[in-house]
Amino acid sequence: MNLSGSLGPHPHSLEVEDLASFDRMVAAGSVDMHGWHAQSLDLRGRSADLERLQVEGAIFLGCTFDDGMEDSLRRRGALIFPRLDGVPFNPYRAALYSPQELYAGLADAPYEELPDARIYQWSIRPGQRHRVDATLASALHDHAIGDALDELTGTGEWSGLQIVGVMGGHAAQRGSADFAQAARLGRLVAQSGRLVATGGGPGAMEAANLGAYLSAASDGDVQAALETLAAVPGFRPSVSAWARAAAAVVERHPAGTPSLGIPTWFYGHEPPNYFASHIAKYFANAIREAILLELCRGGIVFLPGAAGTVQEIFQDACENYYGAREKITPMVLVGRDHWENRYPAWPMLRSLAEGRAMAGSIFLVDTVEEAVEVLGS
């Protein structure tokens, strides 16, 4: 099973995710919609085309039609998933989020009124997790996000890129040495031609996405950005001020290098960072974590962290421990003292790897420069 969205290859289905594609295929003479998956399309004004087309076996997800057309389509064999009322997001969306979408209105309104916060508040309403309509909406949403991510990395603009994951503590404050180190790592990975992927949150994750975003900028511009961000060290007490500082950096550098963030509303108290150009945000945290590991075929660098990072180390180690030799990916732990003494994950990891195919793919280094070097070896 491919957790990133699809259940496997679908050679007989066709994703129709924008109106221009629908119009183009109709103009080209299409007569049969069997296998078409029309996603979030406003098909008002297209009734004549829909009446002419054979629609048995077509699926319409959250589409809008002229009056009476839904009944006509159902009678002729189409499957229609309706728009869901009272849901503050599109469960049939065809693309990943951007920070500008999740933070829409940031300049004039507090974070608590913005889309990201409103979706989280919807998700934690009393009894919400036990409501069938809410469960259906969140499951459809996560599938749509996974499908969009699958498309982007499998056949889209990122299909030829090697993805390297960066994981580390969410507590790394802007202005700290740990934050600067993570930014340096993200910058070096992006400059090596790889795509940076993180958990999409604050701390080391934000720093790595920042470093990737500014990988083509000058050293002086990067330092200026770090200084701007240091004025608001963390997202407490104000997510609004934290996000606005990041937005100011992005506005000064509008054409940054793309990178990926994969956060979750399960940890809704941690806002997504503004430097990941593409955000695959999920409701289900377990699926989100599995997807992040699945995507990072170029390896994962683990910066100093605590319980969450330790969990991620051994989740990745489990994949490598049982995986086929061809599926094993590099694991690089940064910070000898941290991983040997403070949180001694390295001795356990080394013991697990002994005698296994993964033994040659685990590394303990002291600097992010060394980390990037061993990834390239």
The 8 nearest C-alpha neighbors of each residue, nearest first, counted from 0:
[[1, 6, 2, 7, 5, 3, 4, 8],
 [0, 2, 6, 3, 5, 7, 4, 290],
 [3, 1, 4, 0, 290, 286, 5, 145],
 [4, 2, 145, 1, 290, 149, 146, 5],
 [145, 3, 5, 146, 142, 2, 149, 1],
 [6, 4, 7, 146, 1, 3, 2, 145],
 [5, 7, 1, 0, 4, 8, 2, 9],
 [6, 8, 5, 1, 9, 0, 4, 2],
 [7, 9, 10, 6, 5, 11, 12, 1],
 [10, 8, 11, 12, 7, 13, 5, 6],
 [11, 9, 12, 8, 13, 34, 7, 14],
 [10, 12, 9, 34, 13, 35, 33, 8],
 [13, 11, 34, 9, 35, 10, 14, 36],
 [12, 14, 35, 36, 34, 15, 11, 10],
 [13, 15, 36, 16, 35, 37, 12, 38],
 [16, 14, 37, 36, 17, 38, 13, 20],
 [15, 17, 38, 93, 14, 37, 39, 18],
 [18, 16, 19, 20, 15, 40, 21, 38],
 [17, 19, 21, 20, 40, 22, 16, 41],
 [18, 20, 22, 21, 17, 23, 24, 16],
 [21, 19, 23, 18, 22, 17, 24, 15],
 [20, 22, 18, 24, 19, 23, 25, 15],
 [23, 21, 25, 19, 20, 24, 26, 18],
 [22, 24, 20, 26, 21, 25, 19, 27],
 [25, 23, 27, 21, 26, 22, 29, 20],
 [24, 26, 29, 22, 27, 28, 23, 21],
 [27, 25, 23, 28, 24, 22, 29, 21],
 [28, 26, 24, 25, 29, 23, 22, 30],
 [27, 29, 26, 25, 30, 24, 23, 31],
 [30, 28, 25, 24, 27, 31, 26, 52],
 [29, 31, 52, 53, 28, 32, 51, 25],
 [30, 32, 53, 33, 52, 29, 54, 55],
 [33, 31, 54, 35, 57, 53, 34, 52],
 [32, 34, 56, 57, 35, 31, 55, 54],
 [35, 33, 12, 57, 56, 13, 11, 32],
 [34, 36, 13, 57, 32, 33, 12, 37],
 [37, 35, 58, 14, 15, 13, 59, 38],
 [38, 36, 15, 59, 60, 35, 16, 58],
 [37, 39, 60, 16, 40, 91, 15, 36],
 [40, 38, 62, 61, 60, 91, 92, 41],
 [41, 39, 62, 38, 42, 18, 17, 63],
 [42, 40, 63, 43, 62, 64, 39, 18],
 [43, 41, 64, 45, 63, 40, 44, 62],
 [44, 42, 64, 65, 45, 41, 63, 46],
 [43, 45, 46, 42, 65, 47, 64, 41],
 [46, 44, 48, 42, 43, 47, 49, 65],
 [47, 45, 49, 48, 44, 50, 65, 43],
 [46, 48, 50, 49, 45, 51, 44, 52],
 [49, 47, 51, 45, 46, 50, 52, 25],
 [48, 50, 46, 52, 51, 47, 45, 54],
 [51, 49, 47, 48, 52, 46, 53, 71],
 [50, 52, 48, 49, 47, 53, 30, 46],
 [53, 51, 30, 49, 50, 31, 54, 48],
 [52, 54, 31, 32, 55, 30, 51, 33],
 [55, 53, 32, 57, 77, 52, 33, 56],
 [54, 56, 76, 77, 57, 33, 75, 53],
 [57, 55, 33, 77, 34, 54, 76, 58],
 [56, 58, 33, 35, 77, 54, 34, 32],
 [59, 57, 78, 36, 79, 77, 37, 35],
 [58, 60, 79, 37, 36, 80, 62, 38],
 [61, 59, 80, 38, 62, 39, 37, 79],
 [60, 62, 82, 39, 81, 80, 91, 38],
 [61, 63, 39, 40, 60, 41, 59, 38],
 [64, 62, 41, 42, 43, 40, 61, 65],
 [65, 63, 43, 42, 68, 66, 41, 62],
 [64, 66, 43, 68, 67, 46, 44, 63],
 [67, 65, 68, 64, 69, 43, 70, 46],
 [66, 68, 69, 70, 65, 71, 64, 72],
 [67, 69, 71, 70, 66, 65, 64, 72],
 [68, 70, 72, 71, 67, 73, 64, 66],
 [71, 69, 73, 68, 72, 67, 74, 75],
 [72, 70, 68, 74, 69, 73, 75, 67],
 [71, 73, 69, 75, 77, 70, 74, 68],
 [72, 74, 77, 70, 76, 75, 71, 69],
 [75, 73, 71, 72, 76, 70, 77, 69],
 [74, 76, 72, 73, 55, 77, 71, 54],
 [77, 75, 55, 73, 74, 56, 54, 72],
 [78, 76, 73, 55, 57, 72, 54, 56],
 [77, 79, 58, 57, 59, 73, 76, 80],
 [80, 78, 59, 58, 81, 60, 77, 73],
 [79, 81, 60, 61, 59, 78, 82, 58],
 [82, 80, 61, 79, 83, 60, 62, 59],
 [81, 83, 61, 84, 80, 62, 60, 63],
 [84, 82, 81, 86, 85, 136, 61, 132],
 [83, 85, 86, 82, 87, 81, 132, 88],
 [84, 86, 87, 83, 88, 121, 133, 82],
 [85, 87, 84, 88, 83, 89, 136, 121],
 [88, 86, 118, 85, 117, 89, 121, 114],
 [89, 87, 86, 90, 118, 114, 140, 92],
 [88, 90, 91, 92, 140, 87, 86, 39],
 [91, 89, 140, 139, 92, 136, 88, 137],
 [92, 90, 89, 143, 140, 39, 38, 60],
 [93, 91, 89, 90, 94, 143, 39, 38],
 [92, 94, 16, 147, 143, 91, 38, 95],
 [95, 93, 147, 92, 96, 144, 148, 143],
 [96, 94, 279, 278, 144, 277, 147, 97],
 [97, 95, 278, 277, 279, 100, 94, 98],
 [96, 98, 100, 99, 277, 278, 276, 101],
 [99, 97, 101, 273, 100, 102, 96, 276],
 [98, 100, 102, 97, 103, 101, 273, 96],
 [101, 99, 103, 97, 98, 102, 96, 114],
 [100, 102, 115, 98, 114, 99, 103, 97],
 [103, 101, 99, 100, 105, 113, 98, 104],
 [102, 104, 100, 99, 105, 101, 113, 114],
 [105, 103, 106, 107, 108, 102, 113, 109],
 [104, 106, 108, 102, 107, 103, 109, 110],
 [107, 105, 104, 108, 243, 109, 103, 239],
 [108, 106, 105, 104, 109, 103, 110, 239],
 [107, 109, 105, 104, 106, 112, 110, 113],
 [110, 108, 111, 239, 112, 105, 113, 107],
 [109, 111, 239, 113, 112, 238, 108, 116],
 [110, 112, 116, 109, 113, 117, 108, 239],
 [113, 111, 110, 109, 117, 108, 116, 114],
 [112, 114, 110, 116, 115, 111, 102, 117],
 [115, 113, 117, 101, 116, 118, 102, 103],
 [116, 114, 101, 118, 117, 113, 119, 102],
 [115, 117, 119, 111, 118, 114, 113, 120],
 [116, 118, 114, 120, 119, 115, 113, 121],
 [119, 117, 121, 115, 116, 120, 87, 114],
 [118, 120, 122, 116, 121, 117, 264, 267],
 [119, 121, 117, 122, 123, 118, 116, 124],
 [122, 120, 118, 119, 124, 123, 117, 87],
 [121, 123, 119, 120, 124, 118, 127, 128],
 [124, 122, 120, 121, 125, 127, 119, 128],
 [123, 125, 127, 121, 122, 126, 120, 128],
 [126, 124, 127, 123, 128, 122, 129, 121],
 [125, 127, 129, 128, 124, 130, 123, 122],
 [126, 128, 124, 130, 129, 125, 133, 123],
 [127, 129, 126, 130, 134, 133, 122, 123],
 [128, 130, 127, 126, 131, 134, 133, 132],
 [131, 129, 127, 133, 132, 128, 134, 126],
 [130, 132, 134, 133, 135, 129, 128, 136],
 [131, 133, 135, 134, 130, 136, 83, 137],
 [134, 132, 136, 130, 135, 131, 137, 127],
 [135, 133, 131, 137, 136, 132, 138, 130],
 [134, 136, 132, 138, 133, 137, 131, 139],
 [137, 135, 133, 139, 134, 138, 90, 140],
 [136, 138, 140, 134, 139, 135, 141, 133],
 [139, 137, 135, 141, 140, 136, 134, 142],
 [140, 138, 142, 136, 90, 137, 141, 135],
 [139, 141, 90, 137, 143, 138, 142, 91],
 [142, 140, 144, 138, 143, 281, 139, 145],
 [141, 143, 4, 145, 139, 140, 144, 146],
 [142, 144, 146, 140, 141, 145, 91, 92],
 [145, 143, 141, 147, 146, 142, 95, 279],
 [4, 146, 144, 3, 148, 142, 143, 147],
 [145, 147, 4, 149, 143, 144, 148, 5],
 [148, 146, 144, 150, 94, 149, 145, 93],
 [149, 147, 145, 151, 150, 146, 144, 152],
 [150, 148, 146, 147, 152, 153, 151, 3],
 [149, 151, 147, 153, 148, 154, 152, 155],
 [152, 150, 155, 148, 149, 153, 157, 154],
 [151, 153, 158, 157, 149, 150, 155, 154],
 [154, 152, 158, 150, 149, 151, 155, 157],
 [153, 155, 158, 150, 152, 151, 156, 157],
 [154, 156, 151, 158, 157, 150, 152, 153],
 [155, 157, 158, 151, 154, 152, 159, 160],
 [158, 156, 152, 160, 155, 159, 151, 153],
 [159, 157, 152, 153, 154, 155, 160, 156],
 [160, 158, 157, 161, 156, 152, 153, 154],
 [159, 161, 157, 158, 193, 162, 194, 192],
 [160, 162, 193, 297, 194, 163, 296, 159],
 [161, 163, 194, 295, 297, 193, 296, 195],
 [164, 162, 297, 295, 298, 195, 299, 196],
 [163, 165, 299, 196, 295, 197, 195, 300],
 [164, 166, 300, 197, 299, 301, 196, 163],
 [167, 165, 301, 302, 197, 300, 164, 204],
 [166, 168, 302, 304, 203, 308, 303, 301],
 [167, 169, 304, 170, 203, 171, 202, 303],
 [168, 170, 202, 201, 171, 203, 167, 204],
 [169, 171, 202, 168, 172, 201, 203, 304],
 [172, 170, 202, 178, 169, 203, 177, 168],
 [173, 171, 232, 175, 233, 202, 170, 174],
 [172, 174, 232, 229, 175, 178, 228, 233],
 [173, 175, 229, 172, 232, 178, 225, 176],
 [176, 174, 178, 177, 173, 172, 179, 171],
 [175, 177, 179, 178, 180, 174, 171, 173],
 [178, 176, 180, 175, 179, 171, 181, 203],
 [177, 179, 181, 175, 180, 176, 171, 206],
 [178, 180, 182, 176, 181, 177, 183, 175],
 [181, 179, 183, 177, 178, 182, 176, 184],
 [182, 180, 184, 207, 178, 183, 206, 179],
 [181, 183, 210, 206, 207, 179, 185, 184],
 [184, 182, 180, 186, 181, 185, 210, 179],
 [183, 185, 181, 187, 182, 186, 367, 188],
 [186, 184, 207, 210, 211, 182, 188, 187],
 [185, 187, 210, 211, 214, 183, 189, 184],
 [188, 186, 190, 184, 189, 185, 183, 191],
 [189, 187, 191, 185, 190, 186, 193, 184],
 [190, 188, 193, 211, 191, 186, 192, 187],
 [189, 191, 187, 192, 188, 214, 186, 193],
 [190, 192, 188, 189, 193, 187, 371, 186],
 [193, 191, 190, 189, 194, 188, 160, 161],
 [192, 194, 189, 161, 191, 188, 162, 160],
 [193, 195, 162, 189, 258, 163, 161, 160],
 [196, 194, 258, 163, 164, 162, 259, 189],
 [197, 195, 259, 164, 260, 163, 258, 165],
 [198, 196, 260, 199, 165, 204, 164, 166],
 [197, 199, 261, 262, 260, 200, 204, 166],
 [260, 198, 200, 262, 261, 197, 271, 204],
 [199, 201, 271, 272, 204, 198, 205, 270],
 [202, 200, 205, 169, 204, 272, 203, 271],
 [203, 201, 169, 171, 170, 204, 205, 172],
 [204, 202, 206, 167, 205, 181, 171, 168],
 [203, 205, 207, 202, 206, 201, 200, 197],
 [206, 204, 201, 208, 202, 272, 203, 207],
 [205, 207, 182, 209, 203, 181, 204, 208],
 [208, 206, 185, 182, 181, 210, 204, 209],
 [207, 209, 211, 205, 274, 275, 210, 206],
 [210, 208, 206, 212, 274, 207, 211, 205],
 [211, 209, 186, 182, 185, 207, 213, 208],
 [210, 212, 186, 185, 214, 208, 189, 209],
 [211, 213, 256, 255, 209, 210, 214, 208],
 [214, 212, 216, 210, 215, 211, 255, 209],
 [213, 215, 186, 211, 216, 212, 210, 190],
 [214, 216, 213, 217, 256, 255, 190, 212],
 [217, 215, 213, 214, 220, 218, 221, 219],
 [216, 218, 220, 219, 221, 215, 213, 214],
 [219, 217, 221, 220, 222, 216, 223, 214],
 [218, 220, 222, 217, 221, 223, 216, 224],
 [221, 219, 223, 217, 222, 218, 216, 224],
 [222, 220, 224, 218, 223, 219, 225, 217],
 [221, 223, 225, 219, 224, 220, 218, 226],
 [222, 224, 220, 226, 221, 225, 219, 227],
 [223, 225, 227, 221, 226, 222, 248, 220],
 [226, 224, 222, 228, 223, 227, 229, 221],
 [225, 227, 229, 223, 224, 228, 222, 230],
 [228, 226, 224, 225, 229, 230, 223, 244],
 [227, 229, 225, 230, 226, 231, 244, 173],
 [230, 228, 174, 173, 226, 232, 231, 227],
 [229, 231, 228, 227, 232, 226, 174, 173],
 [232, 230, 229, 241, 228, 233, 240, 244],
 [233, 231, 173, 229, 172, 230, 174, 228],
 [234, 232, 235, 172, 231, 241, 173, 236],
 [233, 235, 238, 241, 237, 236, 232, 240],
 [236, 234, 237, 233, 238, 241, 232, 231],
 [235, 237, 234, 238, 233, 240, 241, 239],
 [238, 236, 235, 239, 240, 234, 241, 233],
 [237, 239, 234, 241, 240, 242, 110, 235],
 [238, 240, 110, 237, 242, 241, 109, 243],
 [241, 239, 243, 237, 242, 238, 244, 231],
 [242, 240, 238, 234, 239, 244, 243, 231],
 [241, 243, 245, 239, 244, 240, 238, 246],
 [244, 242, 246, 240, 245, 241, 239, 247],
 [243, 245, 247, 242, 241, 246, 228, 240],
 [246, 244, 242, 248, 247, 243, 273, 249],
 [245, 247, 243, 249, 248, 244, 250, 242],
 [246, 248, 250, 244, 245, 249, 243, 251],
 [249, 247, 251, 245, 246, 250, 224, 252],
 [250, 248, 252, 246, 251, 253, 247, 245],
 [249, 251, 247, 253, 252, 248, 246, 245],
 [250, 252, 248, 249, 253, 247, 246, 254],
 [253, 251, 249, 250, 254, 255, 248, 213],
 [254, 252, 250, 249, 255, 251, 248, 256],
 [255, 253, 252, 256, 249, 212, 257, 213],
 [254, 256, 212, 213, 253, 252, 257, 215],
 [255, 257, 212, 211, 213, 214, 258, 254],
 [258, 256, 276, 212, 255, 275, 259, 277],
 [259, 257, 275, 195, 276, 194, 196, 208],
 [258, 260, 196, 277, 275, 278, 195, 276],
 [199, 259, 261, 278, 197, 275, 198, 196],
 [262, 260, 198, 279, 199, 280, 278, 197],
 [263, 261, 199, 280, 198, 200, 260, 271],
 [264, 262, 281, 265, 280, 282, 284, 266],
 [263, 265, 267, 266, 282, 119, 281, 262],
 [264, 266, 263, 267, 282, 284, 283, 281],
 [267, 265, 264, 268, 269, 263, 284, 262],
 [266, 268, 264, 269, 265, 119, 270, 263],
 [267, 269, 266, 270, 264, 265, 119, 116],
 [270, 268, 267, 266, 200, 271, 201, 234],
 [269, 271, 200, 268, 272, 267, 201, 238],
 [272, 270, 200, 199, 262, 273, 269, 201],
 [271, 273, 200, 205, 201, 274, 199, 270],
 [272, 274, 98, 275, 245, 271, 246, 242],
 [275, 273, 209, 208, 272, 276, 212, 205],
 [276, 274, 258, 259, 260, 208, 277, 273],
 [275, 277, 257, 258, 97, 274, 259, 278],
 [278, 276, 259, 97, 275, 96, 95, 260],
 [279, 277, 260, 96, 95, 97, 280, 261],
 [280, 278, 261, 95, 144, 260, 96, 281],
 [279, 281, 262, 263, 261, 278, 282, 264],
 [282, 280, 263, 141, 283, 287, 264, 279],
 [281, 283, 264, 263, 265, 284, 137, 141],
 [284, 282, 281, 286, 285, 287, 265, 263],
 [283, 285, 287, 286, 263, 265, 288, 282],
 [286, 284, 288, 287, 283, 289, 290, 282],
 [287, 285, 289, 284, 288, 283, 290, 2],
 [286, 288, 284, 290, 285, 289, 281, 291],
 [289, 287, 291, 285, 290, 286, 284, 292],
 [288, 290, 286, 292, 291, 287, 293, 285],
 [291, 289, 293, 287, 292, 288, 3, 294],
 [290, 292, 288, 294, 293, 289, 287, 295],
 [293, 291, 289, 290, 295, 294, 288, 315],
 [292, 294, 290, 291, 295, 289, 296, 3],
 [293, 295, 291, 292, 296, 290, 162, 164],
 [296, 294, 162, 163, 297, 164, 298, 292],
 [295, 297, 298, 294, 328, 162, 161, 163],
 [296, 298, 163, 162, 295, 161, 328, 299],
 [299, 297, 329, 328, 163, 296, 295, 330],
 [298, 300, 164, 330, 163, 165, 331, 329],
 [299, 301, 331, 165, 332, 330, 164, 166],
 [302, 300, 332, 166, 167, 331, 333, 165],
 [301, 303, 167, 333, 166, 304, 332, 300],
 [304, 302, 167, 168, 337, 334, 333, 301],
 [305, 303, 168, 167, 308, 302, 306, 307],
 [304, 306, 308, 307, 309, 168, 303, 342],
 [307, 305, 309, 308, 310, 304, 311, 168],
 [308, 306, 310, 309, 305, 311, 304, 168],
 [307, 309, 311, 304, 310, 305, 306, 167],
 [310, 308, 312, 306, 311, 307, 305, 313],
 [309, 311, 307, 308, 313, 312, 314, 306],
 [310, 312, 314, 308, 309, 313, 315, 307],
 [313, 311, 309, 315, 310, 314, 316, 308],
 [312, 314, 316, 315, 310, 311, 317, 309],
 [313, 315, 311, 317, 316, 312, 310, 318],
 [314, 316, 318, 313, 312, 317, 311, 319],
 [315, 317, 313, 319, 318, 314, 320, 312],
 [316, 318, 320, 314, 315, 319, 313, 321],
 [319, 317, 315, 316, 320, 322, 321, 314],
 [318, 320, 322, 316, 327, 317, 321, 357],
 [321, 319, 317, 318, 322, 316, 357, 352],
 [322, 320, 319, 318, 317, 323, 316, 327],
 [323, 321, 319, 318, 320, 326, 327, 324],
 [322, 324, 326, 325, 327, 321, 319, 356],
 [323, 325, 326, 327, 356, 322, 357, 319],
 [324, 326, 323, 327, 322, 328, 356, 319],
 [327, 325, 323, 324, 322, 328, 319, 296],
 [328, 326, 319, 324, 325, 322, 357, 323],
 [327, 329, 298, 296, 326, 297, 360, 330],
 [330, 328, 298, 360, 361, 299, 331, 327],
 [329, 331, 361, 299, 298, 300, 360, 362],
 [330, 332, 300, 362, 363, 361, 301, 370],
 [333, 331, 301, 363, 300, 362, 364, 302],
 [332, 334, 364, 302, 365, 363, 301, 366],
 [335, 333, 365, 337, 336, 364, 338, 303],
 [334, 336, 338, 337, 339, 365, 364, 363],
 [335, 337, 339, 340, 338, 334, 341, 365],
 [336, 338, 341, 334, 335, 340, 339, 342],
 [339, 337, 343, 342, 344, 335, 345, 336],
 [340, 338, 343, 336, 345, 335, 337, 342],
 [341, 339, 343, 336, 342, 337, 338, 335],
 [340, 342, 337, 343, 338, 339, 336, 344],
 [341, 343, 338, 340, 344, 337, 339, 305],
 [344, 342, 339, 338, 340, 345, 341, 346],
 [343, 345, 338, 347, 342, 346, 348, 339],
 [344, 346, 348, 347, 343, 338, 339, 349],
 [347, 345, 349, 348, 344, 343, 350, 339],
 [346, 348, 350, 345, 344, 349, 351, 343],
 [349, 347, 345, 351, 350, 346, 344, 352],
 [348, 350, 352, 346, 347, 351, 345, 353],
 [351, 349, 347, 353, 348, 352, 346, 345],
 [352, 350, 348, 349, 353, 347, 320, 355],
 [353, 351, 358, 349, 355, 350, 357, 354],
 [354, 352, 350, 355, 351, 358, 349, 357],
 [353, 355, 352, 358, 356, 351, 357, 350],
 [356, 354, 352, 357, 353, 358, 320, 351],
 [355, 357, 358, 324, 354, 359, 352, 320],
 [356, 358, 360, 355, 359, 352, 319, 327],
 [359, 357, 352, 360, 356, 355, 353, 361],
 [358, 360, 357, 361, 356, 362, 352, 329],
 [359, 361, 329, 357, 358, 330, 328, 362],
 [362, 360, 330, 329, 359, 331, 358, 357],
 [361, 363, 331, 332, 330, 364, 360, 373],
 [362, 364, 332, 331, 333, 335, 361, 365],
 [365, 363, 333, 366, 334, 369, 335, 332],
 [364, 366, 334, 333, 335, 369, 367, 363],
 [367, 365, 368, 369, 364, 333, 370, 334],
 [366, 368, 370, 369, 184, 371, 333, 180],
 [369, 367, 366, 370, 371, 372, 184, 187],
 [370, 368, 372, 366, 367, 371, 364, 373],
 [369, 371, 367, 368, 372, 373, 331, 374],
 [370, 372, 374, 368, 369, 373, 367, 375],
 [371, 373, 369, 375, 370, 374, 368, 376],
 [374, 372, 376, 375, 370, 371, 369, 362],
 [375, 373, 371, 372, 376, 370, 329, 298],
 [374, 376, 373, 372, 371, 191, 370, 297],
 [375, 373, 374, 372, 371, 329, 370, 360]]
